[in-house]
Amino acid sequence: ERSLGGLWAAIGRIIDTFTPAVCANYFAAAGYDAD
């Protein structure tokens, strides 16, 4: 996106494609511990 508004709109559309489990797996793979 080339504008700030367009960037936020794209993020808003994309963020809904990630489930909580996918996010948790991402952070676990990056070495962050949930404890």
BABADO-399710 format. One record per residue: residue number from 1; residue in three letters; x, z, y of N, C-alpha, C in turn. Coordinates in steps of 0.2 Angstrom, whole numbers, plus 2048, in hexadecimal, padded with zeros to 3 digits. Atoms other than C-alpha are relative to their C-alpha. Example, Ala and Ser with C-alpha at 12.3 -4.5 7.8 and 13.67 -1.06 7.14 Angstrom:
REM residues 2
+-----+--------+------+------+------+-------+-------+-------+------+------+------+
| num | residu | n_c1 | n_c3 | n_c2 | ca_c1 | ca_c3 | ca_c2 | c_c1 | c_c3 | c_c2 |
+-----+--------+------+------+------+-------+-------+-------+------+------+------+
|   1 |    ALA |  804 |  800 |  7FA |   83E |   827 |   7EA |  804 |  800 |  806 |
|   2 |    SER |  7FC |  7FF |  7FA |   844 |   824 |   7FB |  7FC |  803 |  805 |
+-----+--------+------+------+------+-------+-------+-------+------+------+------+
END
This chain:
REM residues 35
+-----+--------+------+------+------+-------+-------+-------+------+------+------+
| num | residu | n_c1 | n_c3 | n_c2 | ca_c1 | ca_c3 | ca_c2 | c_c1 | c_c3 | c_c2 |
+-----+--------+------+------+------+-------+-------+-------+------+------+------+
|   1 |    GLU |  804 |  800 |  7FA |   800 |   800 |   800 |  804 |  800 |  806 |
|   2 |    ARG |  7FC |  800 |  7F9 |   806 |   7FD |   812 |  7FD |  804 |  805 |
|   3 |    SER |  803 |  7FB |  7FB |   7FB |   809 |   81B |  7FF |  807 |  7FD |
|   4 |    LEU |  801 |  7F9 |  802 |   7F9 |   81C |   81A |  7F9 |  801 |  7FD |
|   5 |    GLY |  806 |  800 |  803 |   7E7 |   81A |   817 |  7FF |  7FD |  7F9 |
|   6 |    GLY |  800 |  804 |  806 |   7E9 |   80D |   80A |  804 |  804 |  7FA |
|   7 |    LEU |  7FC |  7FC |  805 |   7F6 |   818 |   801 |  7FC |  806 |  7FD |
|   8 |    TRP |  804 |  7FB |  802 |   7EA |   827 |   801 |  7FA |  7FE |  7FB |
|   9 |    ALA |  805 |  803 |  804 |   7DC |   81C |   7FA |  802 |  7FE |  7F9 |
|  10 |    ALA |  7FD |  801 |  807 |   7E7 |   816 |   7EC |  802 |  806 |  7FC |
|  11 |    ILE |  7FE |  7FA |  803 |   7ED |   827 |   7E8 |  7F9 |  803 |  7FD |
|  12 |    GLY |  806 |  7FD |  802 |   7DB |   82D |   7E7 |  7FD |  7FC |  7FA |
|  13 |    ARG |  803 |  803 |  806 |   7D6 |   81F |   7DB |  805 |  801 |  7FA |
|  14 |    ILE |  7FB |  800 |  806 |   7E6 |   821 |   7D0 |  7FF |  807 |  7FD |
|  15 |    ILE |  800 |  7F9 |  802 |   7E5 |   834 |   7CF |  7FB |  802 |  7FB |
|  16 |    ASP |  805 |  7FF |  805 |   7D5 |   834 |   7C5 |  801 |  7FD |  7F9 |
|  17 |    THR |  7FF |  803 |  806 |   7DD |   82A |   7B7 |  805 |  805 |  7FC |
|  18 |    PHE |  7FC |  7FB |  803 |   7E8 |   839 |   7B3 |  7FC |  806 |  7FD |
|  19 |    THR |  803 |  7FA |  802 |   7E1 |   847 |   7A8 |  804 |  806 |  800 |
|  20 |    PRO |  7FC |  7FA |  7FF |   7E6 |   859 |   7A9 |  806 |  800 |  7FA |
|  21 |    ALA |  7FB |  800 |  805 |   7EF |   857 |   798 |  806 |  7FB |  801 |
|  22 |    VAL |  7FB |  805 |  7FE |   7F9 |   848 |   79E |  805 |  804 |  805 |
|  23 |    CYS |  7FC |  7FD |  7FB |   7FF |   852 |   7AD |  804 |  806 |  7FD |
|  24 |    ALA |  7FD |  7FB |  804 |   803 |   861 |   7A2 |  806 |  7FE |  7FC |
|  25 |    ASN |  7FB |  803 |  804 |   80D |   856 |   797 |  806 |  7FE |  804 |
|  26 |    TYR |  7FB |  803 |  7FC |   816 |   84E |   7A5 |  805 |  806 |  803 |
|  27 |    PHE |  7FC |  7FB |  7FE |   81C |   85F |   7AC |  804 |  804 |  7FA |
|  28 |    ALA |  7FC |  7FD |  805 |   821 |   866 |   79B |  806 |  7FB |  7FE |
|  29 |    ALA |  7FB |  805 |  801 |   82B |   856 |   798 |  806 |  801 |  805 |
|  30 |    ALA |  7FB |  7FF |  7FA |   834 |   859 |   7A9 |  803 |  807 |  7FF |
|  31 |    GLY |  7FC |  7FA |  801 |   839 |   86A |   7A3 |  7FD |  806 |  803 |
|  32 |    TYR |  804 |  7FA |  7FD |   82C |   875 |   7AC |  7FC |  804 |  7FB |
|  33 |    ASP |  803 |  7FC |  805 |   826 |   883 |   7A2 |  7F9 |  803 |  803 |
|  34 |    ALA |  807 |  7FE |  7FE |   813 |   888 |   7A3 |  800 |  808 |  801 |
|  35 |    ASP |  800 |  7F8 |  800 |   817 |   89B |   7A1 |  801 |  803 |  807 |
+-----+--------+------+------+------+-------+-------+-------+------+------+------+
END
